[in-house]
């Protein structure tokens, strides 16, 4: 059976889907911490440089090549140079691994959406989360302690993802993105608007934006800025490439890039206002300095925020559900994008329909994700996330940049991209960035990440990192070596 035709119903569907992919959990629980811990207001200088030097140019490159081939990432990389087909499968497999552990975070948050209506986390949210809900064992033997409530919440998330993803692209992901993304922004505006009115909000905001100009001469702040843009915009994850391959012929990819980058930056900076307004309120109420309260990840979402909702009294019953629903929507819009690259590549090579491919992948993902429904799940999630984001994906981005810019010859894209652009035009400056500056900067960030992981890894983390690497590589080799079933697999779709 031939694979379904995948195409967005409108340019708006493409924009909202890409914004949904970019706007995720990292914007809410990672960015505020990165901004605060890297010089506050001073961080905006390397942040803006990273957007201009990497975010916009690299997205244009991914969109351009994706539009040019109108095929899956794996097929395009194979056509550029068959020796690199392994990379064509490696990145989609890595992104699928992200989807698997994202399902666990989505499950945790789904439980908190329900708990927030009656503050079911009790008087000590921190103890409830670690001891009662995820029952964190800090020991790999916890893999044998199954947590049914977490599993049920995760399965609910997988069912939602299936209901959306197995449909035709526009009827499923396209329509849902046009609802979820605006809703996500509206709820965040309401939460931040309320947070700014809290007593002590100014304390948190002054801490956040107090610039430490001396840090501008510290390499770490620049590495943090470039790392944030890579993670925040999902650069090099083959998602942007895949989404661009679904676009119509007259799509203005350059203008869309600017819109998506702007929307993502607006959301994460707006989220930072809300986070630090609430931390300022907590500081005023408890007498604890903001510096001792600020954290990232699960500590912020599942510990700090429930404490605030407890103190807010009746208002907590309104703000709590809104907040955790926002987290859920952000996670859902991101998780929906992480299945697309692998799914489309499988459709292209093996001639399966979109519906059948999505169903198979979601069943596999749901089964594998159950390893996170254990007492060791939270620790394992951290190990796998560190490996995928700081080692595997960044390395893939460097290689992808070289393949697209050098072997494919990115110069070929300039005329057709400019012919459709209603805003800026690209030229030699863009080629210099994507051929020379980008690979060097990303390679530096990658080296920094590898060194950090090696310096801080425990024995357990090292072992599970090696295990994850082996699984990813084996899956990559299998998908590369399996014979193609589709007669179009070896047919070139290049248009420019």
FILUM-806408 format. One record per residue (C-alpha): residue in three letters; z, x, y. Coordinates in steps of 0.25 Angstrom, whole numbers, plus 5000, padded with zeros to 4 digits. Last residue first. Layout:
N
aa  pz  px  py
ala  Z  X  Y
...
END
This chain:
496
aa  pz  px  py
unk  4971  5062  5092
unk  4972  5052  5081
unk  4978  5059  5069
unk  4979  5049  5057
unk  4974  5059  5047
unk  4973  5054  5033
unk  4981  5061  5022
unk  4991  5050  5021
unk  4980  5039  5022
unk  4978  5037  5007
unk  4993  5033  5006
unk  5000  5037  4993
unk  5004  5052  4997
unk  5009  5061  4987
unk  5024  5064  4987
unk  5025  5079  4992
unk  5029  5076  5007
unk  5039  5065  5004
unk  5045  5073  4993
unk  5046  5085  5001
unk  5053  5078  5013
unk  5063  5071  5004
unk  5067  5084  4998
unk  5068  5090  5012
unk  5077  5079  5016
unk  5086  5079  5004
unk  5087  5094  5005
unk  5091  5094  5019
unk  5102  5083  5017
unk  5108  5091  5005
unk  5108  5104  5014
unk  5115  5096  5025
unk  5125  5090  5015
unk  5129  5104  5011
unk  5130  5109  5025
unk  5138  5097  5030
unk  5148  5098  5018
unk  5150  5113  5021
unk  5152  5111  5035
unk  5142  5112  5046
unk  5145  5117  5060
unk  5138  5130  5061
unk  5126  5127  5053
unk  5124  5113  5060
unk  5125  5120  5074
unk  5115  5131  5070
unk  5105  5121  5065
unk  5107  5112  5078
unk  5105  5124  5087
unk  5093  5129  5079
unk  5087  5114  5080
unk  5089  5114  5095
unk  5082  5127  5096
unk  5071  5122  5088
unk  5070  5110  5096
unk  5068  5118  5109
unk  5058  5128  5103
unk  5050  5117  5097
unk  5050  5109  5110
unk  5046  5120  5120
unk  5034  5126  5113
unk  5024  5115  5107
unk  5030  5102  5112
unk  5034  5107  5126
unk  5021  5116  5129
unk  5013  5104  5124
unk  5020  5095  5134
unk  5018  5104  5145
unk  5003  5105  5142
unk  5001  5090  5144
unk  5008  5077  5144
unk  5006  5066  5153
unk  5017  5057  5159
unk  5017  5042  5161
unk  5006  5032  5157
unk  5003  5040  5144
unk  4991  5035  5135
unk  4981  5046  5139
unk  4992  5056  5140
unk  4996  5055  5125
unk  4981  5055  5121
unk  4978  5068  5129
unk  4990  5075  5125
unk  4991  5073  5110
unk  4981  5084  5105
unk  4990  5094  5112
unk  5000  5092  5102
unk  4993  5101  5092
unk  4996  5095  5078
unk  5000  5109  5074
unk  5007  5113  5087
unk  5014  5101  5093
unk  5015  5092  5082
unk  5019  5102  5071
unk  5027  5111  5080
unk  5035  5099  5085
unk  5037  5094  5071
unk  5042  5107  5066
unk  5053  5107  5078
unk  5056  5093  5075
unk  5058  5095  5060
unk  5068  5106  5063
unk  5075  5096  5073
unk  5075  5085  5062
unk  5081  5094  5051
unk  5092  5102  5058
unk  5100  5095  5069
unk  5096  5080  5066
unk  5095  5080  5051
unk  5106  5090  5047
unk  5116  5084  5057
unk  5113  5070  5053
unk  5115  5074  5038
unk  5128  5080  5041
unk  5133  5069  5050
unk  5129  5058  5040
unk  5136  5065  5029
unk  5149  5065  5037
unk  5148  5050  5040
unk  5144  5047  5025
unk  5155  5055  5018
unk  5163  5042  5016
unk  5151  5035  5011
unk  5140  5026  5017
unk  5132  5038  5021
unk  5127  5040  5007
unk  5123  5026  5008
unk  5111  5030  5017
unk  5103  5035  5005
unk  5102  5021  5000
unk  5099  5015  5013
unk  5088  5026  5016
unk  5081  5024  5003
unk  5081  5009  5004
unk  5077  5010  5019
unk  5065  5020  5015
unk  5060  5011  5004
unk  5060  4998  5013
unk  5054  5006  5024
unk  5043  5011  5015
unk  5040  4997  5009
unk  5039  4990  5023
unk  5031  5001  5029
unk  5021  5000  5018
unk  5019  5012  5008
unk  5007  5021  5009
unk  5014  5033  5004
unk  5011  5043  5015
unk  5010  5034  5027
unk  5021  5025  5023
unk  5030  5036  5019
unk  5028  5043  5033
unk  5030  5029  5040
unk  5043  5027  5033
unk  5048  5042  5035
unk  5045  5041  5050
unk  5050  5026  5052
unk  5064  5027  5045
unk  5071  5034  5057
unk  5066  5024  5067
unk  5074  5012  5062
unk  5086  5021  5062
unk  5085  5023  5077
unk  5084  5008  5081
unk  5095  5005  5071
unk  5105  5015  5076
unk  5103  5011  5091
unk  5105  4996  5086
unk  5118  5000  5079
unk  5123  5008  5090
unk  5120  4996  5100
unk  5127  4987  5090
unk  5139  4996  5090
unk  5140  4995  5105
unk  5138  4980  5107
unk  5148  4977  5096
unk  5158  4985  5103
unk  5155  4981  5117
unk  5158  4966  5114
unk  5171  4967  5105
unk  5175  4979  5114
unk  5176  4970  5126
unk  5187  4962  5119
unk  5196  4975  5120
unk  5189  4987  5126
unk  5199  4997  5119
unk  5194  4994  5105
unk  5180  4995  5110
unk  5183  5009  5115
unk  5189  5013  5102
unk  5177  5008  5095
unk  5168  5017  5104
unk  5175  5030  5101
unk  5175  5029  5086
unk  5163  5023  5080
unk  5153  5027  5091
unk  5159  5039  5097
unk  5164  5046  5084
unk  5151  5041  5076
unk  5142  5050  5085
unk  5147  5057  5097
unk  5161  5061  5104
unk  5167  5059  5117
unk  5182  5056  5117
unk  5188  5070  5119
unk  5179  5073  5131
unk  5182  5059  5137
unk  5196  5063  5139
unk  5207  5055  5132
unk  5215  5046  5141
unk  5213  5034  5131
unk  5208  5023  5140
unk  5201  5032  5150
unk  5195  5041  5140
unk  5190  5028  5132
unk  5184  5023  5145
unk  5177  5036  5147
unk  5172  5036  5133
unk  5166  5022  5135
unk  5159  5027  5148
unk  5154  5039  5140
unk  5148  5031  5129
unk  5141  5021  5139
unk  5135  5031  5148
unk  5130  5039  5136
unk  5123  5027  5130
unk  5115  5026  5144
unk  5111  5041  5141
unk  5107  5038  5127
unk  5099  5026  5131
unk  5092  5032  5143
unk  5088  5044  5136
unk  5082  5035  5125
unk  5075  5026  5134
unk  5069  5038  5142
unk  5064  5045  5130
unk  5058  5032  5125
unk  5051  5029  5138
unk  5046  5043  5140
unk  5040  5044  5126
unk  5033  5030  5128
unk  5026  5035  5140
unk  5021  5047  5132
unk  5017  5038  5120
unk  5008  5028  5128
unk  5004  5020  5116
unk  4989  5016  5116
unk  4987  5018  5101
unk  4999  5010  5096
unk  5011  5017  5091
unk  5016  5018  5076
unk  5013  5033  5076
unk  5022  5034  5088
unk  5034  5029  5080
unk  5032  5039  5069
unk  5031  5051  5079
unk  5044  5046  5086
unk  5051  5045  5073
unk  5046  5058  5067
unk  5060  5064  5070
unk  5055  5074  5079
unk  5063  5068  5091
unk  5072  5057  5088
unk  5074  5055  5103
unk  5089  5056  5103
unk  5089  5067  5093
unk  5079  5076  5099
unk  5084  5073  5113
unk  5098  5076  5109
unk  5095  5089  5103
unk  5087  5093  5116
unk  5100  5090  5124
unk  5110  5096  5114
unk  5101  5109  5113
unk  5102  5110  5129
unk  5117  5108  5129
unk  5119  5118  5118
unk  5111  5129  5126
unk  5122  5130  5137
unk  5117  5133  5151
unk  5117  5118  5154
unk  5131  5118  5149
unk  5135  5123  5163
unk  5131  5110  5170
unk  5142  5102  5164
unk  5139  5089  5169
unk  5149  5077  5170
unk  5140  5066  5164
unk  5148  5062  5152
unk  5162  5065  5158
unk  5159  5057  5170
unk  5154  5046  5162
unk  5166  5045  5153
unk  5176  5045  5165
unk  5167  5035  5172
unk  5168  5025  5160
unk  5184  5026  5162
unk  5185  5011  5164
unk  5173  5004  5157
unk  5162  4999  5165
unk  5152  5009  5161
unk  5154  5005  5146
unk  5150  4991  5149
unk  5136  4995  5155
unk  5135  5005  5143
unk  5137  4994  5133
unk  5128  4984  5140
unk  5117  4995  5142
unk  5118  4999  5127
unk  5117  4984  5123
unk  5104  4983  5131
unk  5098  4997  5126
unk  5100  4993  5111
unk  5094  4979  5113
unk  5082  4985  5120
unk  5081  4994  5107
unk  5084  4984  5097
unk  5074  4973  5101
unk  5061  4981  5103
unk  5065  4990  5092
unk  5066  4978  5082
unk  5052  4974  5085
unk  5046  4988  5083
unk  5054  4991  5071
unk  5051  4979  5063
unk  5039  4970  5067
unk  5032  4982  5074
unk  5034  4992  5062
unk  5031  4982  5051
unk  5043  4978  5044
unk  5051  4987  5035
unk  5059  4993  5047
unk  5066  4981  5053
unk  5072  4975  5040
unk  5074  4989  5034
unk  5082  4994  5046
unk  5091  4981  5046
unk  5093  4983  5030
unk  5097  4998  5032
unk  5107  4994  5043
unk  5114  4984  5033
unk  5114  4994  5023
unk  5121  5004  5032
unk  5132  4993  5034
unk  5133  4990  5019
unk  5135  5005  5016
unk  5145  5007  5027
unk  5153  4996  5021
unk  5152  5001  5007
unk  5157  5015  5010
unk  5155  5024  4997
unk  5164  5035  4994
unk  5156  5045  4986
unk  5150  5052  4998
unk  5165  5054  5003
unk  5165  5066  4993
unk  5157  5073  5004
unk  5170  5074  5012
unk  5173  5070  5027
unk  5178  5057  5021
unk  5174  5048  5032
unk  5178  5033  5028
unk  5166  5028  5036
unk  5173  5015  5040
unk  5188  5017  5038
unk  5191  5032  5040
unk  5180  5036  5050
unk  5177  5024  5057
unk  5191  5017  5057
unk  5198  5030  5060
unk  5190  5031  5073
unk  5190  5017  5077
unk  5206  5017  5077
unk  5210  5003  5082
unk  5201  4995  5073
unk  5187  4998  5069
unk  5185  4983  5067
unk  5183  4980  5082
unk  5180  4966  5080
unk  5166  4965  5084
unk  5165  4980  5083
unk  5167  4980  5068
unk  5153  4973  5066
unk  5145  4983  5075
unk  5154  4994  5069
unk  5149  4991  5055
unk  5134  4992  5060
unk  5138  5005  5066
unk  5142  5012  5053
unk  5130  5006  5047
unk  5121  5012  5058
unk  5128  5025  5056
unk  5125  5025  5041
unk  5110  5021  5043
unk  5109  5033  5052
unk  5111  5041  5040
unk  5099  5036  5033
unk  5090  5035  5045
unk  5093  5050  5048
unk  5088  5053  5034
unk  5075  5046  5038
unk  5073  5055  5050
unk  5075  5067  5041
unk  5064  5061  5031
unk  5055  5058  5043
unk  5056  5073  5047
unk  5054  5079  5034
unk  5042  5070  5030
unk  5032  5076  5041
unk  5039  5089  5040
unk  5035  5090  5025
unk  5021  5086  5030
unk  5020  5099  5037
unk  5011  5107  5028
unk  5001  5095  5030
unk  4998  5099  5045
unk  4996  5088  5055
unk  4992  5078  5045
unk  5005  5080  5037
unk  5013  5079  5050
unk  5006  5066  5053
unk  5008  5060  5039
unk  5023  5064  5039
unk  5025  5058  5053
unk  5018  5045  5050
unk  5005  5041  5056
unk  4998  5037  5069
unk  4994  5052  5070
unk  4992  5053  5085
unk  5004  5043  5088
unk  5014  5052  5080
unk  5008  5064  5086
unk  5010  5059  5101
unk  5023  5052  5098
unk  5029  5065  5092
unk  5023  5073  5104
unk  5028  5064  5115
unk  5042  5063  5108
unk  5042  5078  5109
unk  5038  5079  5123
unk  5048  5068  5128
unk  5060  5073  5121
unk  5058  5088  5121
unk  5056  5094  5135
unk  5058  5082  5144
unk  5070  5076  5135
unk  5076  5089  5133
unk  5075  5093  5148
unk  5082  5079  5151
unk  5093  5082  5141
unk  5095  5097  5146
unk  5097  5092  5160
unk  5105  5079  5156
unk  5116  5088  5149
unk  5121  5092  5162
unk  5127  5078  5164
unk  5136  5080  5152
unk  5136  5094  5148
unk  5133  5094  5134
unk  5144  5086  5128
unk  5142  5074  5136
unk  5127  5072  5134
unk  5129  5075  5119
unk  5140  5065  5117
unk  5132  5054  5125
unk  5120  5057  5116
unk  5126  5056  5102
unk  5133  5043  5101
unk  5123  5033  5109
unk  5110  5040  5109
unk  5112  5046  5095
unk  5114  5032  5089
unk  5100  5028  5093
unk  5089  5027  5104
unk  5078  5036  5100
unk  5073  5027  5088
unk  5075  5014  5097
unk  5068  5021  5108
unk  5056  5024  5099
unk  5056  5009  5093
unk  5057  5004  5107
unk  5045  5012  5112
unk  5037  5009  5100
unk  5039  4994  5100
unk  5036  4994  5115
unk  5022  5001  5112
unk  5019  4988  5104
unk  5017  4983  5090
unk  5021  4997  5084
unk  5012  5002  5073
unk  5014  5004  5058
unk  5003  5000  5049
unk  5009  4998  5035
unk  5007  5008  5024
unk  4996  5005  5014
unk  5000  5000  5000
END
